[in-house]
Amino acid sequence: LLDDQWLGQRRLIGVHLLDNGPGQRMGARSDTEAFEQLYRSTYPKITTYCRRRLAPNLVEDAVGDIYVVAWTKADQALSADEPLAWLYGVAFRVVSTQYRATVKQRRLLDRLNNPASPVAFPPADLQADADADVTAAFLALAELKPFDQELIRLAAFEDLSIAQISVVVGRSEASVRSSLYRARRRLRALYRDKGDRK
């Protein structure tokens, strides 16, 4: 299955295996093989990351965009201390861009007085489980600011360390640690509030 996905992504990227973007070349066949290995080892996690944050109809495009960036910056992706964290950083920016585009689209539709929005966002988290406690937790999460939601998702869903999260969001470890602490505190308060309303 991953072989078919890799071939599909290569077609989506639209570059030759040895071409690494404008004016750059991946130096050797081993670089190409290293990128393929990076793709194979990270694809399931990057896809899951996107599924947790985007409507189902947006996931495949987002994953493709992430690997296009990784391909064009293969030297950075392959030389990163933690390539998965580097890819999560790219994914964070791609998903943020997708979110802003979705918000703009919704505003435009609202201005046009069209009540039917073709894109549902945020998505799949609320479909995760019908259990009332889980639903309350996801509803509480949805009430947090988007950046706070992302911090909690990176820590809880992607199981990243503070150091890895700091790479993803481009902030210092101290800043991430305090922001994550405050986000968790707000989430607990919102969750308790949801439980009190039952």
N, C-alpha and C positions, 0 to 999 in steps of 0.2 A: 504494500500500500504506500509506504513512504517513497519507494522508487517512482511510482506514478505521480505522487504529489511533487517530488523534486523535479521531475520532467515538466510537469505543469507550471511550476514556479519558474523554471528556466525559461519556458516560453513566455510567461507573463513578464519576467524581467526584460526579455527581449534583447539580450546581449549574447555574444559568443562566449563560450566558456573561458577563453583566455583574455577577453576584453574586460577591463575593470573600470569602465567609465571614460569620460572625456580625457584623452591624452595619457591615460594610465594603462598599464598592462600588469596582470598578475604574472609574476616572474617565472614561475615554473608550474609544471603539472602538479607538483605536490601542494602548491597553494590552492589550486582548484580542488584537489582532493580534500584539503583541510577545510575549505569552505563547505564542501558537500558533507563532510563529517559534522561540522558545526550545524548545518541545516538539519541533518538527520537526528542529532542529539537534542536539538532545541525545539524543533517544530511542534511536538505535542504540547510542550509547556507554553509556547507562544500562542498557539491556537486556543488553548484553555484560557489563557490570560484574556484574549480578545472575546471569547465566548462569555466570559463573566462580566464584560463591560459593554458589549455592543448587542444590538438587535441581530438576530440570526442572519438576516439578509446582508449585513455589513461585515461579517467576520472574515469571509474569504478575501475580500478586497483589502481589508486592513492587514491581514497576515501577509498578503502579497506585497503591500506597500512597505511593510517592515523589512522583508527580505530584499526588496529592491534597494532600500537604504543600506542594508548590511552588505549587499553585493557591491554597491558603488563605493562603500567605505570598508572594503574587505580587509585592508591593511589594519584599520583600527579594530574591527571586529575580531580578527584572528589574533591580534597582539594584546587585546584587553586582558587584564589580570583575571577578570571574571566575565567571559564572553556572554553568559546567560544574563547577568546583570546589565551588561552593555545593551543587549537586545531588549531587555525590559525597559531600559531608558528610551530606546527608539520607539518601542510599543507605547510607552506612556505618552510620547509626543504625537504619535499617529492617532491614538485613541482620543487624545485631547482635541486634536484638529477635527476629527470626525464628530466629536461632541459639539464643538462650536458650529460646525456646518449644519448639524441637525437642529440646533437651537435657532440658527438663522432661518432654516427652512420652515420650522414651526412658526416663527414670527411672521414670515412672509405669508404663510398659509392663513394665519390668523388675520393678517391685514387684508387679505383677499376674501375674508369671510368664508373660507372653506373649512368646515368643521372636520373633514376627513383628512387626517394626516397619514401619508403612506409609510412613515417610519415610526416605529415604536422604540422609544429610548427613555430611560435606561431599561434594560430588558430582562435578560435571562435570570438574573439573581432572584427575581420575584417568582420565577417559575420553578425554582430549585426544589421546593418541598412544600406540601400542603400543611404540614404540621404547624400548629398555631404559634409555638415558641419560635420556630425557625422563621415563620412569616413575620412575627413581631420584630425579630432581630434584623431581618432584611429591610423592613419598613423603617426601623430606627436608623439603619445605615443610610438609607436613601434620603433621610432628612439632614444628614451632615453635609457640610460644604464638599464640593467635588474633590478638592485636594485631600481633605481628611478621609474621605471614603477611600481614595487611592492608597493612602498610607496604611489604613487598616487592611485593605485587600492584599497589598503587597506583603504585609506581615502575616496575616492569617491564612489567606488562600494560597499565596505563592511561597510561603514559608521562608521569606528572605530575612536576613539579619539586618541590623541597623546599618552596618557598613554597606551592604548590598543595596538597601533602600536609598542610601545617600547617593550612590552611583546612579540609580535609576532616576531620581528626581533632581539631581544636580545641586544638592545642599549638603552642608556639613553634617557629620554624624551627630554633633551636639544639637543642631537645629532639628534634625529628624527625630532624635530621641525625645526632645521636649514636645514637638508637634504631635508625635504619635501618642505620647502620654496624655496630652490634652484631648486628642481625638477619641481615645479609648474612654476617657472620663465622660465626655459628652455622649458617646454611644451608650455607655451604661445608664446614664440618666434618662436618655430617650427610651431605651429598652424598658427600664422600670416604669416609665410613664405609659408605655404601650401596655404593659402587664397590668397596671392599675385600672386601665379603661375596660378590661375584659369583663 
